[in-house]
Amino acid sequence: MEKVKLKVTGMTCNNCLKHVETALAELEGVESVKVNLKKGIANVKFDETIQEVDDLTTAVDQAGYQAERA
């Protein structure tokens, strides 16, 4: 399992946080997601043989926010 920290922009409320968490958690191979709204950071633990960091950032982008590796 790999851990990655993503910088997420565009979140303004708890609903945004839940939307980002859901978008990431629904990806195959993602074991855990913890998003900190105040810091704009998502900590993701995932199976790197199934997903790549680019897949994670794409999922966040498709949810309507912007993400990049922190």
N, CA, C and O atoms as a GROMACS GRO file, in nm:
protein
  280
    1MET      N    1   0.084  -0.119   0.000
    1MET     CA    2   0.000   0.000   0.000
    1MET      C    3   0.088   0.125   0.000
    1MET      O    4   0.192   0.130   0.066
    2GLU      N    5   0.045   0.222  -0.073
    2GLU     CA    6   0.116   0.350  -0.081
    2GLU      C    7   0.030   0.457  -0.015
    2GLU      O    8  -0.093   0.450  -0.020
    3LYS      N    9   0.096   0.555   0.046
    3LYS     CA   10   0.025   0.670   0.102
    3LYS      C   11   0.067   0.793   0.024
    3LYS      O   12   0.184   0.812  -0.008
    4VAL      N   13  -0.032   0.877  -0.005
    4VAL     CA   14  -0.004   1.000  -0.077
    4VAL      C   15  -0.084   1.114  -0.014
    4VAL      O   16  -0.195   1.094   0.036
    5LYS      N   17  -0.026   1.232  -0.018
    5LYS     CA   18  -0.093   1.353   0.030
    5LYS      C   19  -0.123   1.438  -0.092
    5LYS      O   20  -0.034   1.471  -0.170
    6LEU      N   21  -0.251   1.473  -0.108
    6LEU     CA   22  -0.294   1.557  -0.220
    6LEU      C   23  -0.336   1.694  -0.170
    6LEU      O   24  -0.406   1.705  -0.069
    7LYS      N   25  -0.295   1.797  -0.241
    7LYS     CA   26  -0.344   1.932  -0.213
    7LYS      C   27  -0.470   1.949  -0.296
    7LYS      O   28  -0.468   1.938  -0.418
    8VAL      N   29  -0.581   1.978  -0.227
    8VAL     CA   30  -0.710   1.992  -0.295
    8VAL      C   31  -0.758   2.136  -0.281
    8VAL      O   32  -0.765   2.189  -0.170
    9THR      N   33  -0.790   2.198  -0.393
    9THR     CA   34  -0.842   2.334  -0.390
    9THR      C   35  -0.986   2.335  -0.440
    9THR      O   36  -1.027   2.247  -0.516
   10GLY      N   37  -1.060   2.435  -0.396
   10GLY     CA   38  -1.198   2.450  -0.439
   10GLY      C   39  -1.300   2.406  -0.335
   10GLY      O   40  -1.420   2.427  -0.353
   11MET      N   41  -1.254   2.345  -0.225
   11MET     CA   42  -1.346   2.302  -0.120
   11MET      C   43  -1.378   2.420  -0.030
   11MET      O   44  -1.288   2.494   0.013
   12THR      N   45  -1.506   2.438  -0.001
   12THR     CA   46  -1.546   2.551   0.084
   12THR      C   47  -1.629   2.510   0.206
   12THR      O   48  -1.651   2.591   0.296
   13CYS      N   49  -1.675   2.384   0.208
   13CYS     CA   50  -1.764   2.343   0.317
   13CYS      C   51  -1.753   2.192   0.341
   13CYS      O   52  -1.680   2.122   0.270
   14ASN      N   53  -1.824   2.143   0.441
   14ASN     CA   54  -1.821   2.000   0.473
   14ASN      C   55  -1.880   1.914   0.362
   14ASN      O   56  -1.838   1.800   0.344
   15ASN      N   57  -1.977   1.968   0.288
   15ASN     CA   58  -2.031   1.892   0.175
   15ASN      C   59  -1.924   1.871   0.068
   15ASN      O   60  -1.918   1.765   0.005
   16CYS      N   61  -1.841   1.973   0.046
   16CYS     CA   62  -1.729   1.960  -0.048
   16CYS      C   63  -1.634   1.850  -0.002
   16CYS      O   64  -1.591   1.766  -0.080
   17LEU      N   65  -1.602   1.853   0.127
   17LEU     CA   66  -1.513   1.753   0.186
   17LEU      C   67  -1.568   1.613   0.161
   17LEU      O   68  -1.494   1.525   0.118
   18LYS      N   69  -1.695   1.593   0.189
   18LYS     CA   70  -1.757   1.461   0.171
   18LYS      C   71  -1.758   1.420   0.023
   18LYS      O   72  -1.741   1.303  -0.009
   19HIS      N   73  -1.778   1.515  -0.065
   19HIS     CA   74  -1.778   1.488  -0.208
   19HIS      C   75  -1.640   1.439  -0.252
   19HIS      O   76  -1.630   1.342  -0.328
   20VAL      N   77  -1.535   1.504  -0.206
   20VAL     CA   78  -1.398   1.464  -0.240
   20VAL      C   79  -1.367   1.327  -0.180
   20VAL      O   80  -1.312   1.240  -0.248
   21GLU      N   81  -1.402   1.306  -0.053
   21GLU     CA   82  -1.378   1.177   0.012
   21GLU      C   83  -1.448   1.065  -0.064
   21GLU      O   84  -1.390   0.959  -0.086
   22THR      N   85  -1.572   1.087  -0.104
   22THR     CA   86  -1.649   0.986  -0.176
   22THR      C   87  -1.586   0.956  -0.312
   22THR      O   88  -1.574   0.840  -0.351
   23ALA      N   89  -1.547   1.061  -0.383
   23ALA     CA   90  -1.487   1.042  -0.516
   23ALA      C   91  -1.362   0.956  -0.507
   23ALA      O   92  -1.338   0.872  -0.594
   24LEU      N   93  -1.283   0.976  -0.404
   24LEU     CA   94  -1.161   0.897  -0.388
   24LEU      C   95  -1.190   0.757  -0.335
   24LEU      O   96  -1.134   0.658  -0.384
   25ALA      N   97  -1.277   0.748  -0.236
   25ALA     CA   98  -1.307   0.620  -0.172
   25ALA      C   99  -1.371   0.520  -0.268
   25ALA      O  100  -1.357   0.399  -0.250
   26GLU      N  101  -1.440   0.569  -0.370
   26GLU     CA  102  -1.508   0.481  -0.465
   26GLU      C  103  -1.412   0.416  -0.565
   26GLU      O  104  -1.451   0.324  -0.637
   27LEU      N  105  -1.289   0.465  -0.571
   27LEU     CA  106  -1.192   0.407  -0.664
   27LEU      C  107  -1.146   0.270  -0.614
   27LEU      O  108  -1.120   0.252  -0.495
   28GLU      N  109  -1.137   0.176  -0.705
   28GLU     CA  110  -1.088   0.043  -0.671
   28GLU      C  111  -0.944   0.055  -0.620
   28GLU      O  112  -0.862   0.125  -0.679
   29GLY      N  113  -0.914  -0.014  -0.512
   29GLY     CA  114  -0.780  -0.014  -0.458
   29GLY      C  115  -0.754   0.090  -0.351
   29GLY      O  116  -0.649   0.088  -0.286
   30VAL      N  117  -0.848   0.182  -0.331
   30VAL     CA  118  -0.831   0.284  -0.227
   30VAL      C  119  -0.876   0.224  -0.094
   30VAL      O  120  -0.990   0.181  -0.079
   31GLU      N  121  -0.783   0.222   0.002
   31GLU     CA  122  -0.813   0.162   0.132
   31GLU      C  123  -0.869   0.264   0.230
   31GLU      O  124  -0.962   0.233   0.306
   32SER      N  125  -0.814   0.386   0.230
   32SER     CA  126  -0.864   0.488   0.322
   32SER      C  127  -0.841   0.628   0.266
   32SER      O  128  -0.748   0.652   0.189
   33VAL      N  129  -0.930   0.719   0.307
   33VAL     CA  130  -0.923   0.859   0.266
   33VAL      C  131  -0.955   0.945   0.387
   33VAL      O  132  -1.054   0.920   0.457
   34LYS      N  133  -0.874   1.046   0.411
   34LYS     CA  134  -0.901   1.142   0.517
   34LYS      C  135  -0.874   1.281   0.460
   34LYS      O  136  -0.761   1.312   0.421
   35VAL      N  137  -0.977   1.364   0.455
   35VAL     CA  138  -0.964   1.498   0.398
   35VAL      C  139  -0.973   1.601   0.510
   35VAL      O  140  -1.062   1.595   0.594
   36ASN      N  141  -0.879   1.695   0.509
   36ASN     CA  142  -0.879   1.805   0.605
   36ASN      C  143  -0.920   1.931   0.528
   36ASN      O  144  -0.844   1.983   0.446
   37LEU      N  145  -1.042   1.978   0.555
   37LEU     CA  146  -1.096   2.094   0.483
   37LEU      C  147  -1.014   2.219   0.509
   37LEU      O  148  -0.983   2.293   0.415
   38LYS      N  149  -0.978   2.242   0.633
   38LYS     CA  150  -0.906   2.364   0.670
   38LYS      C  151  -0.769   2.373   0.601
   38LYS      O  152  -0.729   2.480   0.555
   39LYS      N  153  -0.699   2.260   0.593
   39LYS     CA  154  -0.566   2.258   0.531
   39LYS      C  155  -0.573   2.232   0.380
   39LYS      O  156  -0.475   2.256   0.310
   40GLY      N  157  -0.688   2.185   0.332
   40GLY     CA  158  -0.701   2.154   0.190
   40GLY      C  159  -0.616   2.034   0.149
   40GLY      O  160  -0.559   2.032   0.040
   41ILE      N  161  -0.608   1.936   0.237
   41ILE     CA  162  -0.524   1.819   0.214
   41ILE      C  163  -0.607   1.691   0.221
   41ILE      O  164  -0.693   1.676   0.308
   42ALA      N  165  -0.580   1.600   0.129
   42ALA     CA  166  -0.641   1.467   0.133
   42ALA      C  167  -0.528   1.366   0.149
   42ALA      O  168  -0.436   1.361   0.068
   43ASN      N  169  -0.537   1.285   0.253
   43ASN     CA  170  -0.443   1.176   0.274
   43ASN      C  171  -0.510   1.048   0.225
   43ASN      O  172  -0.618   1.011   0.271
   44VAL      N  173  -0.444   0.982   0.131
   44VAL     CA  174  -0.504   0.864   0.068
   44VAL      C  175  -0.408   0.746   0.080
   44VAL      O  176  -0.289   0.758   0.049
   45LYS      N  177  -0.461   0.634   0.123
   45LYS     CA  178  -0.386   0.509   0.126
   45LYS      C  179  -0.447   0.419   0.020
   45LYS      O  180  -0.567   0.392   0.023
   46PHE      N  181  -0.364   0.373  -0.075
   46PHE     CA  182  -0.416   0.298  -0.188
   46PHE      C  183  -0.316   0.194  -0.237
   46PHE      O  184  -0.198   0.199  -0.206
   47ASP      N  185  -0.368   0.100  -0.315
   47ASP     CA  186  -0.287  -0.004  -0.374
   47ASP      C  187  -0.230   0.048  -0.506
   47ASP      O  188  -0.303   0.068  -0.603
   48GLU      N  189  -0.099   0.071  -0.508
   48GLU     CA  190  -0.036   0.130  -0.625
   48GLU      C  191  -0.030   0.035  -0.744
   48GLU      O  192   0.005   0.076  -0.854
   49THR      N  193  -0.066  -0.093  -0.724
   49THR     CA  194  -0.074  -0.185  -0.838
   49THR      C  195  -0.208  -0.173  -0.911
   49THR      O  196  -0.224  -0.224  -1.021
   50ILE      N  197  -0.304  -0.104  -0.848
   50ILE     CA  198  -0.436  -0.086  -0.908
   50ILE      C  199  -0.458   0.057  -0.955
   50ILE      O  200  -0.511   0.079  -1.064
   51GLN      N  201  -0.417   0.154  -0.876
   51GLN     CA  202  -0.434   0.296  -0.909
   51GLN      C  203  -0.300   0.368  -0.908
   51GLN      O  204  -0.204   0.324  -0.843
   52GLU      N  205  -0.294   0.478  -0.981
   52GLU     CA  206  -0.178   0.566  -0.979
   52GLU      C  207  -0.222   0.700  -0.920
   52GLU      O  208  -0.342   0.728  -0.913
   53VAL      N  209  -0.127   0.781  -0.880
   53VAL     CA  210  -0.160   0.912  -0.823
   53VAL      C  211  -0.240   0.994  -0.923
   53VAL      O  212  -0.332   1.066  -0.885
   54ASP      N  213  -0.208   0.983  -1.050
   54ASP     CA  214  -0.283   1.057  -1.153
   54ASP      C  215  -0.430   1.016  -1.155
   54ASP      O  216  -0.517   1.099  -1.183
   55ASP      N  217  -0.459   0.890  -1.126
   55ASP     CA  218  -0.598   0.844  -1.120
   55ASP      C  219  -0.671   0.911  -1.004
   55ASP      O  220  -0.788   0.947  -1.016
   56LEU      N  221  -0.601   0.929  -0.893
   56LEU     CA  222  -0.661   0.994  -0.776
   56LEU      C  223  -0.690   1.140  -0.806
   56LEU      O  224  -0.799   1.190  -0.776
   57THR      N  225  -0.593   1.210  -0.864
   57THR     CA  226  -0.615   1.352  -0.893
   57THR      C  227  -0.724   1.370  -0.998
   57THR      O  228  -0.801   1.466  -0.992
   58THR      N  229  -0.732   1.278  -1.094
   58THR     CA  230  -0.836   1.285  -1.196
   58THR      C  231  -0.974   1.268  -1.133
   58THR      O  232  -1.069   1.337  -1.171
   59ALA      N  233  -0.986   1.177  -1.037
   59ALA     CA  234  -1.116   1.156  -0.970
   59ALA      C  235  -1.160   1.282  -0.896
   59ALA      O  236  -1.278   1.317  -0.898
   60VAL      N  237  -1.065   1.350  -0.832
   60VAL     CA  238  -1.098   1.475  -0.762
   60VAL      C  239  -1.136   1.582  -0.863
   60VAL      O  240  -1.233   1.656  -0.842
   61ASP      N  241  -1.061   1.592  -0.971
   61ASP     CA  242  -1.093   1.690  -1.076
   61ASP      C  243  -1.232   1.666  -1.134
   61ASP      O  244  -1.307   1.761  -1.157
   62GLN      N  245  -1.266   1.540  -1.157
   62GLN     CA  246  -1.397   1.507  -1.213
   62GLN      C  247  -1.510   1.536  -1.114
   62GLN      O  248  -1.625   1.554  -1.154
   63ALA      N  249  -1.476   1.540  -0.985
   63ALA     CA  250  -1.576   1.574  -0.882
   63ALA      C  251  -1.597   1.725  -0.872
   63ALA      O  252  -1.685   1.771  -0.799
   64GLY      N  253  -1.516   1.802  -0.946
   64GLY     CA  254  -1.535   1.947  -0.949
   64GLY      C  255  -1.436   2.027  -0.869
   64GLY      O  256  -1.456   2.146  -0.844
   65TYR      N  257  -1.327   1.964  -0.826
   65TYR     CA  258  -1.223   2.030  -0.747
   65TYR      C  259  -1.091   2.010  -0.818
   65TYR      O  260  -1.084   1.941  -0.919
   66GLN      N  261  -0.985   2.070  -0.766
   66GLN     CA  262  -0.854   2.055  -0.826
   66GLN      C  263  -0.763   1.986  -0.725
   66GLN      O  264  -0.766   2.016  -0.606
   67ALA      N  265  -0.682   1.892  -0.774
   67ALA     CA  266  -0.592   1.819  -0.686
   67ALA      C  267  -0.456   1.802  -0.752
   67ALA      O  268  -0.445   1.788  -0.874
   68GLU      N  269  -0.354   1.804  -0.669
   68GLU     CA  270  -0.218   1.775  -0.714
   68GLU      C  271  -0.144   1.715  -0.596
   68GLU      O  272  -0.184   1.733  -0.480
   69ARG      N  273  -0.039   1.645  -0.625
   69ARG     CA  274   0.042   1.584  -0.519
   69ARG      C  275   0.102   1.696  -0.435
   69ARG      O  276   0.159   1.792  -0.487
   70ALA      N  277   0.088   1.684  -0.303
   70ALA     CA  278   0.138   1.787  -0.212
   70ALA      C  279   0.285   1.762  -0.178
   70ALA      O  280   0.345   1.838  -0.102
   0.00000   0.00000   0.00000
